[in-house]
């Protein structure tokens, strides 16, 4: 994927994860992008650990993996900030 696709993918995944974790009002666009991109890597690692495919491209499975990873990331950050 090119860099623009990663930014769009990360923004959408981070935004959905922030809505799921009820942190949407606290996060801006840049935070959503960063959380989404890091979440994609984290979600891919989690899926590979569990024996599934990680990020495969710009498709629905990869989007779900990225959202799962972003939710896990926001959860971990929330635990650390307490």
C-alpha positions in Angstrom: 0.0 0.0 0.0 1.2 3.5 -0.6 1.5 6.1 2.1 -1.8 7.8 1.3 -3.7 4.5 1.6 -2.1 3.8 5.0 -3.1 7.2 6.2 -6.7 6.7 5.1 -6.8 3.2 6.4 -5.3 4.3 9.7 -7.6 7.2 10.1 -10.7 5.0 9.6 -9.5 2.2 11.8 -8.5 4.6 14.6 -11.7 6.5 14.3 -13.8 3.4 14.6 -11.7 2.1 17.5 -12.0 5.5 19.3 -15.8 5.3 19.0 -15.8 1.7 20.3 -13.6 2.7 23.3 -15.6 5.9 23.8 -12.6 8.1 23.4 -13.8 9.8 20.2 -14.2 13.3 21.8 -10.7 13.1 23.3 -8.9 12.2 20.1 -8.2 14.3 17.0 -7.5 13.3 13.4 -3.8 12.9 13.9 -4.3 10.7 16.9 -6.8 8.5 15.0 -4.3 8.1 12.2 -1.5 7.1 14.5 -3.6 4.8 16.6 -5.0 3.2 13.4 -1.6 2.6 11.8 0.0 1.2 15.1 -3.2 -0.8 15.7 -2.9 -2.4 12.2 0.6 -3.6 13.1 -0.5 -4.7 16.5 -3.6 -6.4 15.2 -1.5 -8.2 12.5 0.9 -9.4 15.2 -2.0 -10.7 17.3 -3.7 -12.5 14.4 -0.4 -14.1 13.3 0.2 -15.2 16.9 -3.3 -16.8 16.9 -2.6 -18.5 13.5 -4.7 -16.2 11.3 -3.6 -13.9 8.5 -2.7 -10.4 9.6 -2.9 -7.4 7.3 -3.3 -8.6 3.7 -3.9 -5.3 1.9 -6.7 -2.8 1.6 -9.7 -5.1 2.2 -12.3 -5.8 4.8 -10.3 -8.4 6.7 -7.4 -6.1 7.1 -9.7 -3.3 8.2 -11.2 -5.5 10.9 -7.7 -6.6 12.1 -6.6 -2.9 12.2 -9.7 -2.0 14.3 -9.1 -4.9 16.7 -5.5 -3.9 17.1 -6.4 -0.2 17.6 -9.0 -1.2 20.3 -6.3 -3.3 22.0 -3.9 -0.4 21.8 -6.4 2.1 23.3 -7.2 -0.4 26.0 -3.5 -0.8 26.9 -2.9 3.0 26.8 -6.0 3.5 29.1 -4.5 1.0 31.6 -1.2 2.7 31.6 -2.7 6.2 32.1 -4.6 5.2 35.2 
